[in-house]
Amino acid sequence: MGNSCRKPVAHVSSASFFGSTKCQSKTKQNSNSSERKAPLKTSASNVGKPISNSLKSFTFNDLREATKNFRQENLIGEGGFGFVYKGWIDENTCTPTKPGTGIVVAIKKLKPESFQGHREWLAEVNYLGQLHHENMVKLIGYCTDGKNRLLVYEFMQKGSLENHLFRKGVQPIPWITRINIAVAVARGLTFLHTLDTNVIYRDLKASNILLDSDFNAKLSDFGLARDGPTGDNTHVSTRVIGTHGYAAPEYVATGHLTPRSDVYSFGVVLLELLTGRRVVEDDRPGFSEETLVDWARPFLSDSRRILRIMDSRLGGQYSKKGARAAAALVLQCLNTDPKYRPTMVTVLAELEALHSSNSFPRTPKSGTENHTTEHSSHSHKSATSSNKL
């Protein structure tokens, strides 16, 4: 589920494992297509907006049966505003089935006392009900019985990127797979940013990037997404909310949100993919306030030192050229002045060029490329909760 931070944050993703189904009522999407439906209005007044008729409306009893009464053994994630359960439904009718039959889905159940969670629930229904892209998790349906608010998603077998990058005992993700993930995330963000009314995702982090059985990546949890600036406006002003370490500094300082805010967050995620390190430190006593960005910036600025911060678990199985190109892109995305950050269109083009080049993995010569990461006070940590920035 969501990742937490030492600094206060206002949101934790309750996304955990989402996957695919055919029973999305009335509208079927080709997995290779991108689609935007009717004009989207979710920024400040999504309460009362009609829910897309492409979504299946579930009863609470259906979802209770699909999860076996929300049994603890089916709990696969938890966040500040709700819980995520594994459930089983029929692929065509969406009626609940017995475990092991039909298809697996992920069911997010909102805590009824959470007002902010309800606002995020509405935003997620509105955005994922109208926007469809192969690198965005598919929302199958929803439930609004009484005070109950639930969402039903496709099930993503590999869970979150966070679990595969940082959890001990997990097989390291190969270099080419890491670049594939970066390209997929960039495609999802580029889609959002190039809509007629651009959408700012606002909560990009490793725990919100979900992976299917083939490690194809999709953006999940659109509860904090906002419509971007229109006309002559340069930004939208909003309450500062997000995850410490991932949020762009100008957004944290002013509440001014632009698509370049997402570009900064993408730079942080790409840095995590390169280093295998979390964006925030361990919260045990004795650790400094240094973030991954603070720690890595001196290395990113010196091409001779970049390989020192590469994830040692890669065992040197990457090219120097590819690592340096990716690190240079990270540095551009992390520019403290948003005007000098590239657009996601540019970021995607550079990543696709890297992906199509010969910068993919090769065995190091006599271990000369098997650099170990320099030690610093920056360390890994497990994130389980968030607070307000």
C-alpha positions in Angstrom: 0.0 0.0 0.0 1.1 3.5 0.5 4.5 4.6 1.5 5.1 6.8 4.4 7.6 9.5 5.3 9.3 10.9 8.3 8.1 14.3 7.6 4.3 14.9 7.9 2.3 14.0 4.8 -1.4 14.2 4.2 -1.9 11.1 2.1 -1.1 7.5 1.9 -1.9 5.3 -1.0 -4.3 2.5 -0.3 -3.5 1.0 -3.6 -1.8 -2.4 -3.3 -2.4 -5.0 -6.0 -4.6 -4.3 -9.0 -5.0 -6.4 -12.3 -7.3 -6.9 -15.3 -10.9 -8.0 -16.2 -13.4 -7.8 -19.0 -16.5 -6.9 -16.9 -16.1 -3.1 -17.1 -19.7 -2.4 -17.8 -20.8 -0.9 -21.1 -17.3 0.1 -22.3 -14.4 -2.2 -23.2 -11.0 -0.7 -23.7 -8.2 -2.0 -25.9 -5.1 -2.5 -23.7 -3.0 -0.6 -26.2 -5.3 2.4 -26.6 -5.5 5.6 -24.7 -8.8 7.4 -24.3 -10.3 10.4 -22.7 -14.0 10.7 -22.3 -16.2 13.7 -21.6 -14.8 17.0 -20.3 -13.4 16.3 -16.8 -14.4 18.5 -13.8 -13.0 17.2 -10.6 -10.8 19.9 -9.2 -12.7 21.5 -6.4 -16.3 20.4 -6.9 -16.4 16.8 -7.8 -19.2 16.2 -5.3 -22.4 15.5 -7.1 -20.8 15.0 -10.5 -22.3 12.0 -12.4 -20.2 8.9 -12.3 -19.1 7.5 -15.6 -21.5 4.8 -17.0 -18.5 2.8 -18.1 -18.1 1.7 -14.5 -19.9 -1.2 -12.9 -22.0 -0.3 -9.8 -21.6 -3.0 -7.1 -23.8 -3.5 -4.1 -22.1 -3.7 -0.7 -23.3 -7.3 -0.2 -21.7 -8.2 -3.5 -18.3 -7.0 -2.4 -18.7 -8.4 1.1 -19.3 -11.8 -0.5 -16.4 -11.3 -3.0 -14.0 -10.7 -0.1 -15.6 -13.4 2.2 -16.9 -10.7 4.6 -13.7 -8.7 4.3 -11.8 -11.5 5.9 -8.4 -10.6 7.4 -6.6 -13.1 5.3 -7.8 -11.2 2.2 -6.4 -7.9 3.4 -3.6 -6.9 1.1 -3.1 -3.2 1.9 -3.9 -0.4 4.4 -3.7 3.4 4.3 -4.8 6.4 6.2 -8.2 6.4 4.5 -9.0 2.8 3.9 -8.2 -0.9 3.4 -7.6 -3.0 0.3 -8.8 -6.5 0.0 -8.4 -9.3 -2.5 -11.7 -10.5 -3.9 -13.1 -12.8 -6.6 -15.8 -12.0 -9.2 -17.1 -13.5 -12.4 -15.2 -12.1 -15.4 -18.3 -11.4 -17.5 -21.1 -10.7 -15.0 -19.0 -9.2 -12.2 -21.0 -11.2 -9.6 -19.1 -12.5 -6.6 -17.5 -16.0 -6.9 -15.7 -18.4 -4.7 -12.0 -17.9 -4.1 -10.0 -19.6 -6.8 -12.8 -19.2 -9.4 -13.5 -16.2 -11.7 -10.9 -13.5 -11.6 -9.1 -11.8 -8.7 -9.8 -8.1 -8.1 -8.5 -5.5 -5.6 -11.3 -3.8 -3.5 -10.5 -0.6 -1.7 -12.9 0.0 1.3 -13.0 3.6 2.6 -13.1 4.3 6.3 -16.5 5.9 6.8 -15.2 8.6 9.2 -12.7 10.0 6.7 -13.9 13.2 5.0 -10.6 13.6 3.1 -10.8 10.0 2.1 -14.3 10.6 0.6 -13.0 13.5 -1.5 -10.2 11.3 -2.8 -12.7 8.5 -3.5 -14.7 10.9 -5.6 -11.6 12.2 -7.5 -10.5 8.6 -8.2 -13.9 7.6 -9.5 -14.1 10.7 -11.7 -10.6 10.5 -13.2 -10.3 6.7 -13.6 -13.9 6.5 -14.8 -13.2 8.8 -17.7 -9.5 8.4 -18.5 -8.1 5.1 -19.9 -4.5 4.3 -20.7 -2.4 1.2 -20.7 -0.2 2.7 -18.1 -3.0 3.6 -15.7 -4.6 1.0 -13.5 -8.1 0.1 -14.6 -11.0 0.9 -12.3 -13.8 -1.7 -12.8 -16.5 -0.3 -10.6 -17.6 1.3 -7.3 -20.1 0.9 -4.5 -22.1 3.7 -2.8 -24.4 1.8 -0.6 -25.4 4.0 2.3 -22.3 5.3 4.0 -20.1 2.6 2.3 -17.7 3.8 -0.3 -15.7 1.1 -2.2 -13.7 0.9 -5.4 -13.0 -2.3 -7.5 -9.8 -2.4 -9.5 -8.0 -4.8 -11.8 -5.5 -6.9 -9.8 -1.8 -6.3 -10.3 0.0 -9.5 -9.5 3.5 -8.1 -8.6 2.2 -5.4 -6.3 4.0 -2.1 -6.0 7.4 -1.0 -7.2 8.2 0.0 -3.6 8.1 -3.7 -2.5 10.5 -4.8 -5.3 13.0 -2.0 -4.9 13.3 -1.8 -1.2 12.1 -5.0 0.5 14.8 -7.3 1.8 14.9 -10.8 0.3 13.2 -9.8 -3.0 15.0 -10.6 -6.2 16.6 -7.3 -7.5 14.9 -5.8 -10.6 17.3 -6.0 -13.6 18.5 -2.8 -15.2 16.4 -3.2 -18.4 13.3 -3.8 -16.4 13.9 -0.7 -14.4 14.2 1.4 -17.6 11.0 -0.3 -18.9 9.2 0.7 -15.7 10.5 4.3 -16.1 9.3 4.4 -19.7 5.8 3.1 -18.7 5.4 5.7 -15.9 6.6 8.5 -18.3 4.0 7.4 -20.8 1.2 7.5 -18.2 2.3 11.0 -17.1 2.7 12.2 -20.6 -0.8 11.1 -21.4 -2.2 13.1 -18.5 -0.2 16.2 -19.2 -1.1 16.3 -22.9 -4.9 16.0 -22.5 -6.9 19.0 -23.7 -7.4 19.8 -20.0 -4.1 18.6 -18.6 -4.2 16.6 -15.4 -1.6 16.8 -12.7 -1.1 13.4 -11.0 0.4 15.0 -7.8 1.2 11.8 -5.9 3.8 10.0 -7.9 5.9 7.6 -5.7 7.1 4.1 -5.7 4.1 2.8 -3.8 1.7 4.2 -6.3 3.4 2.4 -9.3 1.9 -1.1 -9.6 3.3 -4.0 -11.6 1.6 -6.8 -13.4 3.0 -10.3 -13.8 5.4 -9.2 -16.5 6.5 -6.1 -14.6 4.5 -3.7 -16.8 4.0 -0.6 -14.7 0.7 1.4 -14.2 -0.1 4.5 -12.2 -2.6 3.9 -9.4 -4.4 6.0 -6.8 -5.7 9.2 -8.4 -7.2 10.6 -5.2 -4.9 13.6 -5.3 -5.0 14.3 -9.0 -6.0 17.8 -10.1 -6.9 19.5 -13.4 -4.0 21.6 -14.4 -3.8 25.3 -15.3 -5.8 26.6 -18.3 -5.8 29.7 -20.4 -3.3 32.3 -19.2 -2.9 30.7 -15.8 0.6 29.4 -15.0 -0.4 27.2 -12.0 -3.3 26.0 -9.8 -3.2 26.9 -6.2 -4.0 24.2 -3.8 -3.5 22.9 -0.3 -0.1 21.3 0.0 -0.6 17.6 0.2 1.5 14.7 -0.9 4.5 12.7 0.2 7.7 14.2 1.7 10.7 13.7 -0.6 8.6 13.3 -3.7 6.9 16.7 -3.7 8.5 19.5 -5.7 10.1 22.2 -3.5 8.1 25.1 -5.1 4.9 23.3 -4.5 5.7 22.6 -0.9 6.7 26.3 -0.4 3.8 28.0 -2.2 1.1 25.5 -3.0 1.5 26.3 -6.7 1.0 23.2 -8.7 2.0 22.7 -12.4 2.7 19.7 -14.6 6.4 20.3 -13.8 5.6 19.3 -10.2 5.0 15.8 -11.5 8.3 16.0 -13.5 10.2 16.6 -10.2 8.4 13.6 -8.6 9.3 11.5 -11.7 13.0 12.5 -11.2 12.8 11.2 -7.6 11.3 7.9 -8.7 14.0 7.5 -11.5 16.7 8.2 -8.9 15.2 5.4 -6.7 15.3 3.1 -9.7 19.0 3.9 -10.2 20.1 3.7 -6.6 17.7 1.2 -5.0 17.4 3.6 -2.1 14.3 5.1 -0.6 13.6 8.8 -0.9 13.4 9.3 2.9 15.7 8.0 5.6 15.2 5.7 8.5 13.3 7.4 11.3 15.4 5.8 14.0 17.3 8.2 16.3 20.7 9.2 15.0 19.9 9.6 11.3 20.1 12.9 9.6 17.3 14.8 7.9 19.0 14.2 4.5 16.8 13.0 1.7 17.9 10.8 -1.2 17.9 13.9 -3.5 20.1 15.8 -1.1 22.5 12.9 -0.8 22.7 12.1 -4.5 22.8 15.6 -6.0 26.7 15.9 -5.7 27.1 12.6 -7.5 24.6 13.4 -10.2 26.5 16.7 -11.0 29.8 14.8 -11.6 29.7 12.2 -14.3 32.9 10.6 -12.9 31.1 9.8 -9.6 27.7 8.8 -10.9 28.4 5.0 -10.9 29.2 5.2 -7.2 25.5 5.6 -6.4 24.2 2.9 -8.6 22.3 0.0 -6.9 25.0 -2.5 -5.9 22.4 -5.3 -6.2 22.6 -4.8 -10.0 26.0 -6.4 -9.8 27.4 -4.1 -12.4 24.9 -5.4 -15.0 24.3 -2.1 -16.7 26.3 0.0 -19.2 28.1 3.1 -18.0 26.7 5.0 -20.9 23.1 4.1 -20.0 23.6 4.9 -16.3 25.1 8.3 -17.1 22.3 9.2 -19.5 19.6 8.2 -17.0 21.4 10.1 -14.2 21.6 13.2 -16.4 17.9 13.0 -17.0 17.3 12.7 -13.2 19.3 15.9 -12.6 17.2 17.8 -15.2 14.0 16.6 -13.6 15.2 17.7 -10.2 16.1 21.2 -11.1 15.0 23.5 -8.3 13.5 26.0 -10.8 10.5 24.3 -12.5 11.0 26.5 -15.6 14.2 24.6 -16.3 12.8 21.1 -15.9 11.9 19.2 -19.1 8.3 18.4 -20.0 7.2 14.8 -19.6 7.0 14.7 -23.4 10.8 15.4 -23.5 11.5 13.0 -20.6 9.6 10.2 -22.4 11.5 10.9 -25.7 14.9 10.7 -23.9 14.0 7.5 -22.1 12.7 5.9 -25.2 16.0 6.8 -27.0 17.9 5.3 -24.1 15.7 2.2 -24.2 16.3 1.7 -28.0 20.0 2.3 -27.7 22.6 -0.3 -27.0 22.9 0.9 -23.4 21.5 -2.4 -22.0 23.0 -4.7 -19.8 26.4 -6.2 -20.4 28.7 -8.1 -18.1 31.3 -6.0 -16.5 34.9 -6.6 -17.2 36.7 -8.1 -14.2 34.2 -6.3 -11.9 35.3 -2.9 -13.0 31.7 -1.7 -13.3 30.5 -3.4 -10.2 30.6 -0.2 -8.1 29.3 -0.3 -4.5 27.2 2.5 -3.3 29.1 5.0 -1.1 28.0 5.0 2.5 26.2 7.9 4.0 23.7 8.6 6.6 21.0 8.1 4.0 19.3 4.7 4.6 16.4 2.5 3.5 13.2 2.5 5.5 9.8 0.9 5.4 7.0 3.4 4.9 3.6 2.7 6.4 1.9 6.0 7.2 1.8 9.6 6.0 0.9 13.0 7.4 0.4 16.5 6.1 3.3 18.3 4.5 
